[in-house]
């Protein structure tokens, strides 16, 4: 499958939906991580989020990775 080079997790998850709807559903909470992948990495970005918020983002990402790993034969 060809896929675009993008940081837009919503766009990527739409592609996942076509292949594995259950995985796309599991990854849906990660769609909000697009902001972290784009907004904060360039000069002039707003202040970084507080530690508790970033810890929640990391927990979300880890849960999605764990779900994806369960699907790898």
Secondary structure, DSSP 8 states (H G I E B T S, - for coil): --------HHHHHHHHHHH-HHHHHHHGGGGGGHHHHHGGGSTT------HHHHHHHHHHHHHHHHHHHHT--
